[in-house]
């Protein structure tokens, strides 16, 4: 630590690389969770646009985060993509995975490296090889460039996740669409404005409707629905944004699952 303290700009660069990689690992875990998500497209109604809801199971995050090996995590994601969407999407991710492995080696060399200083380079650090027979000089800019490459990789994975969203998207079950329409009509006027202006009152109205009809009653009325689907519909209505019908018509909404 004393050696690193002598080069504060380089020390900050190492910290930046470590932090950027932690952000990337979270993005990679989110991709795995999303690969297991239920992505549903809801048709528009009246002057309201259609929208997409994403329902996830948080247990998938626990599973992927418990796997320490990067190679194993990449294999899990590839296998899930292949099982769900076929070889083309899996092959696209494998190309991305090759770059992930390169950036991982670059990050590991920096974060786990044995560092030294040199009088010949008073502002830089020197990375020792495993046997001490090879020395590589790093400037503060070198660390910054590595962090930027990891950041670019993070954006690539996020873009790929967005592409998966379109591939995985399926139309909402027609029975669920009907139930959602009935549920929404109890708290939204035909012109798209809310019947009740207070947000808490809206949620209470939805809860009252559920209590009146009961989950069993809803499932009996719409036998094609599952418990999870009903919860998705209720959450969808609760998440309706506070905006005018004109604003809602002009802006697509992505609502939590």
C-alpha positions, 0 to 999 in steps of 0.5 A: 500500500505504501508503494501505491500511496506514492503514486496517488493518481495511479492508485485512483486509477486502480480503484476506478478499474475495480469499481467499473468492473463491479458495475459490469458484473452487476450488468452481467447478472442482470442479463441472466435475470432478464434471460429468465424473465417474462416479457409481455407486450400489452396492446394499446387501448383508446388514446393510450399506447401499448406497453411492455411489462417485464416480470422477473424472479429475484432468485435468479439474481441470487443464483448467478451471484453465487457463482464465483467463476466468470467462465461458469457465469458466461456458460450459464447465460449462453446455455439459457439463451440457447434454450430460450431463443436458439443458436443465433442469439447464443452465438451472438453472446459468445462473441460478446463473451470473448471480449468479456474474457479479454477485459477480465484478464486486463482487470485481474492483472491490474487489481491483483497485480504486484506493483512497484515504483521506478525512479526513472518514471516518478509518476507511474507504476511498474507491474511485476510479472509472476516470476519477477522477470518481466516489468510493465510500466503503467501510467495514470492514463493506462488505468483510465483507458482500461476503465473506459474499455470496461465501461464500453463493454458494460454498454455493449451488454446492456444493448444486448439485453435490450435486444433480448427483450425484443426477442423474448417479447410475447403478446399478453394472454387475451384473457389477461388483457380483458381482465386488465381492461376491466380492472383499469376501467374501475380507476381510469376514465375513458379519456385516460384521466384518473377517476381518483386524483390521489395516488393512494386512493387509486391503489385502495380502489384497486385493492377494494376491487380485488377484495370484492371479487377475490382472487378466486373469483378472478381466476374463476372468471378468467380460467386461463389466468394464473395467480402470477398473471393477476398480480402482474396486471394489478402491479401494471395498473398501480404503476400507471404514471401521473400524467395527462391522457395527452402525455400518456398518448405521446410517451410509451411507458415501461412498467415494473413487473 
